Amino acid sequence: MSQYIVQPGDNPSKIAKKFGLTLAQFQRLNPGLCTFGSNECRVIFPGQVVQVSGTVTGLPAEGAQPGAAGGAGFAAPPPWMQIAIMEMGVQEWQPGDNPRIQQYLASVGLPNKPDETAWCAAFVNWCLEQAGFRGARSGRVSDWWGWGRPVAATYGAVCILQPLGSDQATSGHIGFLHAMDATNVWLLSGNSKNSVRISAYPKNKLIHNAPYRWPY
């Protein structure tokens, strides 16, 4: 068995054909990705690693830019995504304040704030800066709308959502794109039910102008 990195434009049938597999064989090799007997995989995303058999082909070209026309994406998760994954499980304390969340908040100029302060943008900023990239340095999601550059949906891209509820005074939600399905984006984000976790958000809540952003 080998591993293959999903490329832009790939789909399960295309990958299976590339390796001389039937779709059913590909589904069996990826039980966490596909439901056997279905014609679709819930998650199939550029940058994702899937299991195949045979010789690995179609690896990303060295230096390819994510989201660029003709670009092949990443051969490994972007460094900020690796840091974010290590933070999964961090959550607000009750009672008291989690000092890790306070570190996130300090990275956007909000030191010593209680951990119930809205911190999804602070989490994104902290992860980026830990990886050596400059974030927007703001705890307001709306301040990230013009940050970086727009890209196509790319694993690890900063993904920006409109307010999720009826309170339009809130500034929405922000996280790192982990996966997609037909109706949802799956974000690795902070302040998701008061913790760092992967959760689904409806695509119709994406901001309308360039919801996926990249730091360079």
Secondary structure, 3 states (H helix, E strand, C coil): CEEEECCCCCCHHHHHHHCCCCHHHHHHHCCCCECCCCCCECCCCCCCEEEECCCCCCCCCCCCCCCCCCCCCCCCCCHHHHHHHHCCCCECCCCCCCHHHHHHHHCCCCCCCCCCCCCHHHHHHHHHHHCCCCCCCCCCHHHHCCCCEECCCCCCCEEEECCCCCCCCCCCEEEEEEEECCCEEEEEEEEECCEEEEEEEEHHHECCCCCEEECC
